[in-house]
Amino acid sequence: MSIDKKTIGIVGARGHTGAELIRLIATHPALELGFVSSRELDGQRVAEHVDGYAGELRYANLDPAAVAAQGADVVVLALPNGKAAPYVEAIDAAKPETLILDLSADYRFNERWYYGLPELTRGKWRGERRISNPGCYATAIQLSIAPLKDVLAAPPVSFGVSGYSGAGTTPSDKNNPEKLRDNLMPYSLTGHTHEQEASRHLGLPVEFMPHVAPHFRGLTVTTNLYLVRPMKREEILQRFRHAYDGEKLVKVVDEAPWVSQIAHRHHAEVGGFAVSVDGKRVVIVATLDNLLKGAATQAIQNINRAIGVDEYTSIPLEG
């Protein structure tokens, strides 16, 4: 049986996440890549930049009106924060039934947009055609905290370390391998966008301190949680197993997961569960690939559900 393919376009496709999306779309039975917009790569063949894509499609420099004129069924906005609105407005005017998925933070605080962290918000989707994809750190933070939300005695504190791919492709100190060599670079130690995002969607204040490390991809979030009553490790573990039982892209593991073991993999791992002697404090560690479950893989999960195919279509699963 042939599947009626939906056309999909990507705006801001030069970045690391854009390349991962193109690879996932290339093997997708229900999606066909219609256009990829990039100012810097205008006119160059996509296949020359993204291994795993074999078509003749070329990058094009498309402004908002030109993107809307493509008439794609699905448009992914992979732009820096603050750049999405003109594209959304143009598509709203030209073809409002288009499915738009935004990878930036621009609509993560907008009530009219569905916030797509499937393992936590799947039941809240009401057929919206506007989807805000969660931040990579915010995904790991929320997965670490959600099963214990009702027994917290104080705001959770999360210490994050990411590879420098999370800083994007525009040159800066945070993605300069020379400056990162033998270094751990703290930044945005209060008020980080992902701190605000996790706090909003968990419905409780979260404190978050991010850092960049010399590795390229993958992130670790270590979260300290104070509990209103003593809890045994097995009770905490059971909460997490119950919350994520059957989830193909969240694995609850016994030991604290290592970031080196999550690169290029599509799931998140949550583990550690180190409990204090008095049972009123637990430390939980989460890892994920910031370009995959932290961005492109999660986007495909959300798109799949919105176009009516299995949520894990084209996502390589393990075990």
Residue pairs with C-beta under 8 A, 6 or more apart in sequence:
3 29
3 30
4 30
5 29
5 30
5 31
5 32
6 30
6 31
6 32
6 73
6 74
6 307
7 31
7 32
7 33
7 34
7 70
7 71
7 72
7 73
7 74
8 25
8 31
8 32
8 33
8 34
8 72
8 73
8 74
8 75
8 76
8 303
9 33
9 34
9 35
9 36
9 37
9 67
9 70
9 72
9 74
9 75
9 76
10 18
10 21
10 22
10 33
10 35
10 36
10 37
10 75
10 76
10 78
11 37
11 62
11 67
11 75
11 76
11 77
11 78
11 79
11 87
12 18
12 37
12 38
12 77
12 78
12 79
12 80
12 83
13 19
13 21
13 22
13 36
13 37
13 38
13 41
13 46
13 59
13 78
14 38
14 39
14 40
14 41
14 59
14 169
15 78
15 168
15 169
16 165
16 168
16 169
16 217
16 291
17 78
17 103
17 291
17 295
17 296
18 36
18 38
18 78
19 49
19 50
20 291
20 292
20 295
20 296
20 297
21 76
21 78
21 296
21 299
21 300
22 33
22 36
22 46
22 50
22 52
22 53
23 50
23 51
23 52
23 53
24 296
24 297
24 300
24 314
24 315
25 31
25 32
25 33
25 300
25 314
26 33
26 52
26 53
26 54
26 55
27 52
27 314
28 300
28 313
28 314
29 309
29 313
29 314
30 304
30 307
30 309
30 313
31 74
31 303
31 307
31 314
33 46
33 53
33 55
33 57
34 70
34 72
35 57
35 60
35 62
35 67
35 70
35 72
36 46
36 57
36 59
36 60
37 59
37 60
37 61
37 62
37 67
38 59
38 60
38 61
39 61
41 49
41 59
42 59
42 60
42 61
43 58
43 59
43 60
44 58
44 59
45 56
45 57
45 58
45 59
46 53
46 55
46 57
46 58
46 59
47 53
47 54
47 55
47 56
47 57
49 59
60 66
62 70
64 86
64 87
64 89
64 90
64 91
65 90
67 75
67 87
67 90
67 91
68 87
68 90
68 91
68 93
68 94
68 95
69 94
71 94
71 95
72 98
73 98
73 99
73 307
74 98
74 99
74 100
74 101
74 303
74 306
74 307
75 87
75 91
75 98
75 99
75 100
75 101
76 100
76 101
76 102
76 103
76 299
76 303
77 83
77 84
77 87
77 88
77 100
77 101
77 102
77 103
77 104
78 103
78 104
79 87
79 103
79 104
80 104
80 168
80 170
81 104
81 105
81 106
81 193
82 104
82 106
83 104
83 106
84 102
84 104
84 106
84 107
85 106
87 100
88 100
88 102
88 107
88 130
91 98
91 100
96 129
97 129
98 129
99 129
99 131
99 303
99 306
99 307
100 129
100 130
100 131
101 116
101 131
101 132
101 133
101 299
101 302
101 303
102 113
102 130
102 131
102 132
102 133
103 133
103 295
103 299
105 135
105 193
105 197
106 132
107 113
107 130
107 132
108 115
108 132
108 134
108 135
108 138
108 197
108 200
108 201
109 196
109 197
109 200
110 132
112 128
112 130
113 128
113 130
113 131
113 132
114 121
114 124
114 125
114 126
114 128
114 130
114 131
114 132
114 302
115 121
115 124
115 132
115 134
115 201
116 125
116 131
116 132
116 133
116 134
116 298
116 301
116 302
117 134
117 138
117 139
117 142
117 201
117 298
118 249
118 298
118 301
118 302
118 305
118 311
119 143
119 244
119 247
119 249
119 250
120 142
120 143
120 146
120 201
121 201
122 305
125 305
125 306
128 306
129 306
131 302
131 303
131 306
133 295
133 298
133 299
133 302
134 142
134 197
134 201
134 298
135 193
135 194
135 197
135 294
136 162
136 166
136 194
136 219
136 288
136 290
136 291
136 293
136 294
136 295
137 158
137 160
137 162
137 192
137 194
137 198
137 208
137 210
137 219
137 221
137 290
137 294
138 194
138 197
138 198
138 201
139 268
139 288
139 293
139 294
139 298
140 160
140 219
140 220
140 221
140 268
140 286
140 287
140 288
140 294
141 156
141 158
141 160
141 194
141 198
141 206
141 208
141 221
141 223
141 286
142 198
142 201
142 202
143 244
143 250
143 268
143 270
143 286
144 156
144 158
144 221
144 223
144 270
144 284
144 285
144 286
145 152
145 156
145 198
145 202
145 204
145 206
145 223
145 225
145 284
146 202
146 243
147 239
147 240
147 242
147 243
147 244
148 225
148 227
148 236
148 239
148 282
149 202
149 203
149 204
151 227
151 228
151 229
151 231
152 204
152 225
152 226
152 227
152 228
153 226
153 227
153 228
153 280
154 226
155 204
155 205
155 206
155 207
156 204
156 206
156 207
156 223
156 224
156 225
157 206
157 207
157 208
157 209
157 223
157 224
158 198
158 206
158 207
158 208
158 209
158 221
158 222
158 223
158 224
159 209
159 211
159 221
159 222
159 223
159 224
160 194
160 208
160 209
160 210
160 211
160 219
160 220
160 221
160 222
161 184
161 210
161 211
161 212
161 213
161 219
161 220
161 259
162 210
162 211
162 212
162 213
162 218
162 219
162 220
162 290
163 212
163 213
163 215
163 216
163 217
163 218
163 219
163 259
163 263
163 290
164 174
164 175
164 176
164 177
164 180
164 212
164 213
164 214
164 215
164 216
165 175
165 216
165 217
165 290
165 291
166 212
166 219
166 290
166 294
167 174
167 175
167 212
168 175
169 175
173 179
173 185
174 180
174 185
174 187
174 212
175 212
177 214
179 185
180 212
180 213
180 214
181 214
182 214
183 213
183 214
184 211
184 212
184 213
185 211
185 212
185 213
186 209
186 210
186 211
187 210
187 211
187 212
188 210
189 209
189 210
190 207
192 208
192 210
194 208
194 210
195 206
195 207
195 208
198 206
198 208
199 205
199 206
215 259
215 260
215 263
216 263
217 263
217 264
217 289
217 290
217 291
218 259
218 260
218 262
218 263
218 287
218 288
218 289
218 290
219 259
219 287
219 288
219 289
219 290
219 294
220 257
220 259
220 285
220 286
220 287
221 285
221 286
221 287
222 256
222 272
222 283
222 284
222 285
223 283
223 284
223 285
223 286
224 281
224 283
225 281
225 282
225 283
225 284
226 280
226 281
227 279
227 280
227 281
227 282
228 280
229 280
230 278
230 279
230 280
231 275
231 279
231 280
231 282
232 275
232 279
233 273
233 275
233 282
236 273
236 275
236 282
237 252
237 254
237 273
240 252
240 270
240 273
241 252
244 250
244 251
244 252
244 270
248 267
248 312
248 317
249 266
249 267
249 268
249 293
249 297
249 301
249 312
249 315
249 317
250 267
250 268
250 269
250 270
251 267
251 268
251 269
251 270
252 269
252 270
252 271
253 269
253 270
253 271
254 271
254 273
255 271
255 272
256 271
256 272
256 274
256 285
257 269
257 270
257 271
257 272
257 285
257 286
257 287
258 287
259 287
261 269
261 287
262 268
262 269
262 287
262 288
262 289
263 289
264 289
264 292
265 289
265 292
265 318
266 289
266 292
266 293
266 297
266 315
266 316
266 317
266 318
267 288
267 293
267 318
268 286
268 287
268 288
268 293
269 286
269 287
269 288
270 284
270 285
270 286
271 284
271 285
271 286
272 283
272 284
272 285
273 282
273 283
273 284
274 282
274 283
275 281
275 282
276 282
288 294
289 297
292 298
297 315
300 313
300 314
300 315
301 311
301 312
301 315
304 310
304 311
304 312
304 313
304 314
305 311
